[in-house]
């Protein structure tokens, strides 16, 4: 072993637990086991057996639901009520994988268009791509592991999973449940290793697919290390924009925008960050959001009443504080918050008309800060919304369907929500970003397809 990985409670910074870390030799031994398993077709698990295992695993997740919630809160800091939703989503994710495994299929390729194709029958079938290397993030410590590892196993791919160093316990819990449900240990291996070791694993030619959730800097670097022929899905951050039309019903939509901005203290890759509101309603919208944000309960995430918990570590509180102070000094109005709640929590903050040049307008905040900007020309607002090198999820709020569709067609995003916040997601929908926000498509069924190859079979028959 290479040492001990200490896990701290983000709220009080107390030591939650310690885990043995995996060194380079152990990590590469795990890769060798996974690759040997993939190459030995006689040891592959048939689809109906994978379905039975996943259904047993879902049952074990339900039985241990409270424990999974508690440990996710203790290591990740997401409030209890939101962690309940996360764990329930994770359990449902098994059912999504089972459905795709049971109904997913290839297709017949027509062989009737030319004389050269005559006498042939062609069809495609899915096969596992190979060893999957999954590198996860801290902000959804249970559900992200389900989204990376369950599709790999369901698709028939051996998987190695490196958790975020801040939240390895939830990953270990999910992997243990899979093993208990019947997944052989070589099929899904838990690797709490260093980033340097993970980088070496990613570059190995035995890795066929990289699933990465985390910063753009690291994700693009890892992509550049992939061996020829390996593919990847990268899920990075964004700075999600919202266009609010003059026709919007503010009272109806402020609660969703507040939830989307301050859920998990803004530590969500598609969190509401930049709201462009028509000048006739911008001030009112900002004030209503500030009033609602001031009412949010900040504190201990184990308390079911808490709505905004800690940032993952004190350094993030210091960074958010510095960015807000920069915006304030450049002329932004701080309508609420604007200061730390404690060494580990930052107050929900609404900024009105910060400069487009400051960091809260240019970078992903990943903290409990929402910016509201006033506009008079909708094309200008859309241009400003599209000005950053991120493109993930966006939204438009409007009663006028033409205004909504106008924005949907012009916003740079992989998904645009109409009359909802930018962080909406269900686990069977396609999910991903482009430009600096990532590449590839997530969502359990979509990940299964990306972790598979379509093999074409062409049968020549004299009787056709």
N, C-alpha and C positions, 0 to 999 in steps of 0.2 A: 504494500500500500504506500501511496505517496504522501500521506499525512491525514490530517483531520479537517473536515469542512464544518465550520461552526455556523449555526443558523440562529439569527437574532430576531426577536419580536420587534417589528418596525415601530410599534407604538411606544413601548417603554424601554426598548433596546436591551432587554434582558435576554440572556442566553436561552433559547428555546430547546435546542438539542444539538448534538454533534454527530456527524457521519464520517465513516472512513472514505477518503477519496481514492480514486482509482489512478494508478500511475500509468506511464506510457506502455510499459510491457504488458500490463493487464489489459489495457484498452486494445492493443493490437491483437492480443490473444482472443479477445471477444470478437473482433472483426474477423479473424481467421475462422472461428467457430461459425459465425453467421454466414460467411462466404461458402464454407464447405457444405453447410446445410442447404444453401440455395442451389449449389451445383449438383447435389444428390437428389434427383427427382423422386427416388424411392422413399424419401423421408418427408416429402411435401404432404401437407394436410389437405384433405379433400374439402371442397366448398361446404358440403352439408355438415362436416365435422367442425369447420370454422364457425358456422352459424350456431351450432349447439354450444360451443365454447363461449362465444360472445354473449349468448343469452344467459348462460350461467354467470358470466362476469357481471352482467347488468344486475342480476339478482343479488350478487354479493355486494355490489355498490349500494343497492337499496338497503340492505341489511346494515351496512356500516355508514350510512348517510351522515348521521350526527358526528361521528368521529372524523369523517372526511371534511365536513364543514369546519369543525373546530380547528383541525390542524392547518387547513388552508388559511383560516383567519389568523392563526397564531404566527405563521411564517410570512404571509403575504400582506396582511393588514387591510384587506378588503372588508368592509363592514359585514356583520353577520347576515343581515337580511339579503344583501347582494350575493354573498357566498352561498346562501341557500339556493338562489336562482342558478348560480354557476354549477353547483353540484347536480342539481336536477337536470340542467341542460346536458351535462356530461353523461349522466345515466341514459338520457334519451338518445345521445349520440350513438350508443351501441345499437339501438333499434334502427337508426338511420343506416348504419353500416350493414346490418343484417338485411334490410330491405334491398339495398343496392346489390349485395352479394347474391341474394335470391333471384333478383329480377334483371340484373345487368346482363347484357348480351352483346354479341357481335351482330353482324348483318350480312345479308346476301349482297354480293357485288354483281350487278347485271353483266351477263356475257352474251348479249343478244344484238349488240349494235353494229358489229362488223363481221364479215366472214372469218376473219382471223380468230375471233373469239368463239366461234361456233363449236359445239360439242363439249363445252366446259361448264362446270358448276363451280362458283367461287363464293367463299364466305370467310368472314373474319372471326377470330376468337381472342379473348383476352388472356394474357399470361403475365406473371409477375415480372417486373422490370429487373429486380435484383435487390441487393442489400440497401436498405434505407438508413441514412444517418439523420437523426432528428435532433435539432438544437432548439431548445425552448426558451420562453421568456417568463418573467415573474408575475405578470399582472393577472393572469387567469391560470393559476398553477395546476388546477385539476382539468379544466376543459381543454386547455391547449394540448396537454399530453394526450387526451382522448382524440383530439383532432389530428394529431401527428402519428400516433402509434397504432390506434385502432384501424385506421384505413390501411396502414402498411400490412398488418396481420391479415385483415380481411382480404386484401389483394393478393396475399400469398407471399409477401416479402418479409424476410428477416429484418428486424429493426434494432438499431442501437440508439439509445436516447440519452442525450446529455441535458439535464435540467438546468434552469437558471441557478446560479450559485446561491441566490437568496432564498429560493423556494424548492429545495430538492425533495422535501418530505412528501409532498403531494404526488410528485412523480413516482417516488418509490412505492407509495401506497397503491397507485393504479397498476404499476408493473407487478407488484405482489399479488394483487387480485387477479390479474390475467393469468399468472402462473397457477394460482390456486384453482382457477376455473378450468385449467387443462392446457394452457399454452406451454409447450416445452420451453425451458429456460433459454435455450439457444435461439429461440425465435424472437424474443423480446428481451434485451439486455440493458440494464440500468447502469449508466456510466457517469457518475459524478466526478468528472475529471476537470482539469484546467482547460482554459481556452486554448493554450498552446498545443495541448495534446489533441483536442478536438480539431484544430486546424490541420494537424498532420493526418488525422483519420480522414477528414474530408478530401484530402489530396490523394488518398490511396486509390489505385485503379479498381479495387474490389468494391468500392462504394458506387452504386449505380444512380442513387437519387439522394439529394440533400433537401431536407425540409427545415427551413430556418425561419424563426420568428425573433425579431430583435432589431437592432439599430441598422440603418442603411450603411453606415461605414463598415461595420463588420460583415453584413450580408453580402455586399458587392465584393469585398475582399475575398470571402470564402468562395464565391462563385468563380472568381478568377483562379482559384486553386484546384478546381475540379479537374479530374482526369478527362481526356478526350472520350466523348460518348456519354458521360454522366450528365444528368439533367437535374433541375432543381425547382423548388417553389420558395420564393422569398417573400416574407410578409414584414414590411417595415412600417414606419410611422407615417403620419400625415399632419396636416394642419387644417382640419375639415372646415370648409366654408358653408355658410347658410345664406341664401338670398331670401329676404323677407319683403314681399310685395306690399304696396300700399293697401291692397284689399284684404290683408291678413287679419284674422280674428285673433288679437293678441291674447285675450284672456283664455282662449281655447288652447293656445300653443305654447305659452310661456312655461307651463309645468314640464312639458316634454323637453324644451330647450334647456331648462335648468337641470333636469335629470341627465340629459345627454352631455352637458358640460361638466357636471360635478360628480358624476358616477365614478366610484373608485378614485376620488380626488383627482379626476382628470387624467388618470394614468391608463388611458385607453387609446389605441392607435387611431380610432375614428371618432374621438371625443369632439363635441362641438367646441370650436375654438374661435372662428372668425365669423361674426354675424354682420352681414351687410343689409341694413334696413333703410327703406325709403325715408327721406328727410321728414316727411309728414308724420311719421310714427316712430322714428328712431329713438328720440329722447324718451318717449313714453315706454317703448319696449325696454330700453336700458334700465329705466327706473323700476319697472315691474320685475325685471329679472333680478335687480339688486335687492328689492324687497323680499323676493322669494329666497334668494341665496342667503340673506341674513338670517332667515328662519331655520336654515338647515342645521341639524345637530352635528357638531364636530366633536370627535373624541375617541374613546376606546372602541375598537371595532368589535370586541366581544359583546358589547352592549347592544341588544336588538334595536334600541332606539336610535343608535348612531347612523347618520346618513353619509358623513364624510369622515374618513379615517386618515391615517398617516400616509405620508409619502414613504417610499421604500427605504430611504435612509436620510439622515440629517443633511447630507451634502445636497440632496435634491431640494430640501427646504431652502437652503442658502441660495441655490441657483435660481429658484422661482422668485425669491425675495429680491435678488439682484435684478432680474429681468423686469419685475414690476416697478422697482425704483427707477430703472432706466426709462421706462415708458412714462412714469409720472413726471420725471424731470424734463422729458421732451414734450410735455403738454397734455398728456392723457388725463381725463377726469377719473378719479378712483371713486366709484359710486358705493362700493362696499368692500370690506376686507382690506387688502393692501398691506397686510402685516401677518406675521406668523402667529399661530395660536399657541404653539409650544415649539420645542426643539425638533419635534417630529411631525407636526401638523401645520398646515398653512390655511388661513381663513379663506373660504370661498370669495372670490374677487371678481367684480365686474368692472371693466375699463371701458370708458366711452371715448371714442375717436382718438385712439393712440395713433402716433405717426406710423405710416407704412414702412418706415425705415428701421424701427426698433425691433428687438429680438422677439417680443411677443407677437409681432406681425409677420416676422420672417421665418421663424423656426417653430417646430412642434413644441408646445409648452410642456406637455406631459405633467401637468399640475392643475390645481383647481382655479384656473383663470380663464374667463371668457371675455372676448373683446367685441364691442358693438361699434360699427362704423356707419356713418350716415352717407347716403348717396341720393342724387337727384336723377341720374341717367342710368337705366338698368344695364345698358351695354358697358358702361364704365364700371359698374359694380361687378359684372361678370368678368371683365378684364382683370380687375383687382383680385377677384377670387381665384382666377386662373394663373396669377402672376408667379406663384411659387412653384418650385420644381417637384411638387408632390401631387399625386392624383390617386385618391383612394375612394372615400365615400363623401358625398355632399348632400345637401338638401335644399329644397325651396318651399317656402310657406306662402300660400296664396289661395284666395277664394276664387280668383279668376283662372279658369282652366287654361286659357290661352297663354296667360302670363307664366303659369307653371310649366307648360310644355315648352315655351320659349327658352326658359332657363335650363330645363332638363337637356335640351338639344345642344346647349352651348357650354355647359359646365364640364370641365375636365375632371372626370371621375369614372371609376369602374361601376359605381352604383349611385343613383340619385334618389333620395327619399322625398316624396311629396307630402307635405303637411305632417312631417315627423322629424325627429332628430337624426343626426348623422350616424349615431352609434347603433341604430337598429340592426339586428341580425337574428336569423334563425339558422340552424346548423345544417340544413339541407340546401340553402341557397348558395350560389357562387359568391366567393368573397376573396378580394385581393386588390392590389394596387398596381399602378404602372408608373412610368418615369422613376423617380427616386423611391417611390413607395413600394416597389417590389416587382415581382414577375410571377407568372403562374397563377393558378386559381385554387383557393382553398374551399372549404365546405366538404364534409366527409365524403359524400359520393363523388364529388369532383376530384378530391385528392386520390381516391381509389383509382380513378381513371388515369390520373397523371402518373401514378405509381405502377401502371400496367403498360404493356405494349400490345398492340393489335397485330396478331399474326394472321396473315392471309393464307388460306389453303385453296388451291385451284385443282379440281379433279377433271381430268380428261376422260371422257367416256365415249365409246363408239356407238352407244345406244342413244345419246342425246342429239 
